[in-house]
Structures are given as C-alpha cells and as structure tokens.
Amino acid sequence: MAQVEFVFGLHAVQTKLQRHPEQVQEIWVQQGREDQRLQKLQALAAEQEIVLNIVARKELDQRVKGRHQGVVAACTPSAAKTEADLNQLLDQLSEAPFLLVLDGVTDPHNLGACLRTADAAGVHAVIAPKDKSASLNSTVSKVACGAAESVPFVQVTNLARCLKSLQERGVWITGTAGEAEQLAYEANLTGPMALVMGAEGDGMRRLTRELCDQLIKIPMAGEVSSLNVSVATGVCLFEAVRQRQG
C-alpha cells in the first residue's frame, strides 16, 4: 500500500469522500453503528467502489488516537497548495481576496481550528510558511471537521516574499499584535485583505510585522494577556466578515 494517513471522524471522512474520493483507499466502520450519518457515508463509499470493512471498536482504537466516532479511513496524504496554486486562485477570483496567514502556528489542533474558522468565515485560502509550522495531517483533518479539504492550505517557502507579492496585487496586509494601538473593531477590514496571525506565544516574526500595512489588537478586559491563536483568529475574521457584509 502507498503512503497513507488515517483520517477519522464522521465529518472529516465524509468530506474527504465528497471532495477527494480519489485519495481514499480503504475505510473501517465500527460494528453495530447504524445511524443515518454513517449510512450516508457508507453509500458514498459504495458509489466510489471503496473497500469498506466492518470491525470491532477495539481495532479502530488501535489505528488512531482520538475520538474516531466509529469511522477511520486510510487516505493518500493531502498535499498543501503552492504559491503557484495561490496565484492561480487569486487570478480566478471574482471578488476581493479574503486571506488568512498563519506565521508559525505549530500546533496541529490550532491549525485545524483555524482552518475550520476560515471555512466558516468564507476565507479563500490559508497561507503558512513551510518551516516551523504545522502541516496537514490526521489531527488537523479531525479538528477541522472537513475544512482541511474545503479551504486551500498554501505553504510557501518565503513568507515575506509572498506577502510582498500579495501587496503588489493590491491586498492589504493586516497583522495582529498585542502592542497595536488600533482595535480590530476600529480598523478597516474591507476590500482585498490578508489577516496575519502570529505563532502561539511569540506572535509574528519581526520581518512579517514590518511588512504589515496596519496592526490591530483585540481588547482584553480580564487578567489574561492574550487569547489562543485559533480563538483570536475567529474574533478577527468575523469582525472582517461583519464589515464586509455591511
């Protein structure tokens, strides 16, 4: 069998079957599970003539760590998009680009949560550097609940060069930083824009910060000084959504 990753969870496996069935090699379903969502998944697998095995829960527990919801799929690993793919996507857009940039987010749970939020907010692509960043894997797919298959995830060799290229296209780069003077609710987040979120704990790298056209922050009223990166991403993205729909 070729190199595989195990995608698990009803939504993650169903989205994989719907969007990239060619990547699904084999599926294992927990014996005794007969709910409607699982029946839909089994029908999709049958349409694609994908081998589906009915097994004891213990076998699923041995294959993956995490809440598998009674279904595990062996898949060809998803490949991140390239900068060339990003340029092609931007050329084809009929509306102002709405992008999320993750500068050094290394936790796959946070990456999955950010992809899920990006999907909900209507983000066109999520961009991250290849080095010192989380990559697509089974944990990301599970946390993202299908968004890892629906939102283009672009990994670039040189993030600074990519940001400059976006600026040349007229994309406004908005960075997030605790020391920013402007609140997210006061900033203009409409039009072609890329929201840059920094790494867990360290924030954006110096060069990334210097390339931003504006810096924003989320007001913090309590004792904690910062939010988890995926929570902060949700706050900022949906403020942008609110403004863009106004």
C-alpha positions in Angstrom: 0.0 0.0 0.0 1.2 3.5 -0.8 2.0 6.0 2.0 -1.2 6.7 4.0 -2.6 8.9 6.7 -5.6 7.9 8.8 -8.5 10.4 8.6 -11.1 9.8 11.3 -14.4 11.2 12.5 -17.7 11.2 10.5 -17.5 14.7 9.1 -13.8 14.5 8.2 -14.2 11.2 6.3 -17.4 12.2 4.7 -15.9 15.5 3.4 -12.9 13.5 2.1 -15.3 11.2 0.2 -17.2 14.1 -1.2 -14.3 16.3 -2.3 -11.3 14.0 -2.8 -12.6 10.4 -3.2 -9.5 9.5 -5.2 -7.4 9.9 -2.0 -9.5 7.4 0.0 -8.0 3.9 -0.2 -10.0 1.9 2.4 -12.5 2.6 5.2 -13.1 0.8 8.6 -16.5 1.2 10.3 -17.4 0.2 13.8 -19.6 -2.9 14.1 -23.1 -2.1 15.4 -23.2 1.5 14.3 -26.2 2.1 12.0 -27.1 5.7 12.4 -28.2 7.9 9.4 -24.9 9.8 9.0 -22.9 6.6 8.9 -25.3 5.1 6.3 -24.8 8.2 4.1 -21.0 7.7 4.4 -21.3 4.0 3.5 -23.4 5.0 0.4 -20.7 7.4 -0.7 -18.1 4.7 -0.3 -20.1 2.3 -2.3 -20.6 4.8 -5.1 -16.8 5.2 -5.3 -16.2 1.5 -5.0 -14.1 2.0 -2.0 -13.4 -1.1 0.2 -15.4 -0.8 3.5 -14.7 -3.0 6.4 -17.0 -3.6 9.5 -14.7 -4.1 12.5 -14.8 -4.1 16.3 -14.3 -0.7 18.0 -11.0 -2.1 19.5 -9.5 -2.2 16.0 -10.4 1.4 15.4 -9.0 2.4 18.8 -5.7 0.8 17.8 -5.5 2.6 14.4 -5.9 6.2 15.7 -5.6 8.2 18.9 -8.6 10.4 19.3 -12.4 10.3 19.1 -13.0 8.5 15.8 -16.8 8.3 16.0 -16.8 4.8 14.6 -15.1 5.5 11.3 -11.5 5.6 10.1 -10.2 6.0 6.5 -6.8 5.2 5.0 -6.0 8.1 2.6 -3.3 9.3 0.4 -1.8 12.2 2.4 -3.2 15.6 1.3 -0.6 17.9 -0.2 -0.5 21.6 0.6 -1.0 24.0 -2.2 1.9 26.0 -3.6 2.4 29.7 -4.3 1.7 29.0 -7.9 -1.7 27.5 -6.9 -2.4 30.6 -4.8 -1.7 32.9 -7.7 -4.0 30.9 -9.9 -6.7 31.0 -7.3 -6.3 34.8 -7.0 -6.5 35.2 -10.8 -9.8 33.4 -10.9 -11.5 35.2 -8.0 -14.5 37.4 -8.9 -14.5 39.1 -5.5 -12.0 40.9 -3.2 -9.4 38.3 -1.8 -10.0 37.4 1.8 -7.0 35.5 3.1 -5.6 34.2 6.4 -1.9 34.0 7.1 -0.5 31.9 10.0 3.0 32.9 10.8 4.5 29.9 12.6 1.5 28.1 14.1 3.0 24.8 15.1 0.1 23.0 17.0 -1.9 20.9 14.6 -5.0 21.4 16.8 -4.7 25.1 16.4 -4.2 24.7 12.6 -7.3 22.6 12.4 -9.3 25.0 14.4 -8.1 28.0 12.3 -9.0 26.1 9.1 -12.5 25.4 10.4 -13.0 29.0 11.3 -11.6 30.2 8.0 -14.1 27.9 6.2 -17.0 29.3 8.2 -15.9 32.9 7.5 -15.5 32.4 3.8 -11.8 32.8 3.6 -10.4 32.0 0.1 -7.1 30.5 1.3 -5.0 29.9 4.4 -1.2 30.6 4.0 1.7 29.4 6.1 5.4 29.1 5.8 6.8 25.6 5.1 9.3 25.8 8.0 8.4 25.8 11.7 4.7 25.4 11.0 2.1 22.6 11.4 1.4 20.6 8.2 -1.8 18.8 7.2 -2.2 15.5 9.0 -4.9 13.4 10.5 -5.2 15.5 13.7 -5.6 18.7 11.6 -8.3 17.0 9.5 -10.2 15.7 12.5 -10.2 19.1 14.3 -11.0 21.0 11.1 -14.2 18.9 10.6 -13.8 18.8 6.8 -12.4 22.3 6.4 -8.9 20.8 5.6 -10.5 19.5 2.4 -12.5 22.6 1.6 -10.2 25.5 2.3 -7.0 25.7 0.2 -4.0 25.5 2.5 -0.9 27.1 0.9 2.6 26.5 2.2 5.2 29.0 0.9 9.0 28.8 1.1 9.4 32.5 1.8 6.5 34.2 3.7 7.9 37.7 3.4 8.2 37.3 -0.4 4.6 36.0 -0.6 3.3 39.0 1.5 5.1 41.4 -0.9 3.6 39.6 -3.9 0.1 40.0 -2.3 0.7 43.7 -1.7 1.7 44.1 -5.4 -1.8 42.6 -6.2 -3.4 45.3 -4.0 -4.0 43.1 -1.0 -3.9 45.0 2.3 -1.9 43.1 5.0 -3.4 43.4 8.5 -1.3 42.0 11.3 -2.3 41.2 14.9 -0.1 42.3 17.8 -0.8 43.0 21.5 1.0 46.3 21.4 -1.0 47.6 18.4 -2.8 51.0 19.0 -5.8 50.2 16.8 -8.6 47.9 17.9 -9.8 45.3 15.4 -13.3 46.9 15.6 -11.8 50.3 14.6 -9.7 49.1 11.7 -10.9 48.9 8.1 -11.1 45.2 7.3 -12.9 45.5 4.0 -11.6 45.1 0.4 -8.7 42.8 -0.6 -7.1 41.8 2.7 -4.9 39.2 4.4 -5.2 38.8 8.1 -1.9 37.7 9.7 -1.9 35.8 13.0 1.3 35.1 14.8 2.7 32.0 16.4 1.4 30.6 19.8 3.2 32.7 22.4 5.7 34.5 20.2 3.4 36.3 17.8 4.5 37.4 14.4 8.2 37.4 13.4 9.9 40.8 13.0 10.0 40.8 9.2 6.4 39.7 8.9 5.4 42.5 11.3 7.4 45.1 9.3 5.6 44.1 6.1 2.1 44.7 7.6 0.2 47.7 6.3 -1.6 48.0 9.6 -1.6 46.4 13.1 -4.7 45.6 15.1 -5.4 44.1 18.6 -8.4 42.6 20.4 -9.3 44.5 23.6 -8.6 42.4 26.7 -10.6 43.3 29.8 -9.6 40.4 32.1 -6.5 39.1 33.7 -5.2 37.1 30.8 -2.9 39.0 28.3 -3.8 37.0 25.2 -6.2 34.5 23.6 -5.4 31.2 22.0 -4.5 31.8 18.4 -7.5 29.9 17.0 -9.9 31.9 19.2 -8.2 35.2 18.3 -8.4 34.2 14.6 -12.2 33.7 15.0 -12.7 37.1 16.6 -10.7 39.0 13.9 -12.1 37.0 10.9 -15.7 37.5 11.9 -15.2 41.2 12.6 -13.9 41.3 9.0 -17.0 39.4 7.9 -19.3 41.8 9.7 -17.6 44.8 8.0 -17.5 43.2 4.5 -21.2 42.4 4.7 -22.2 45.9 5.8 
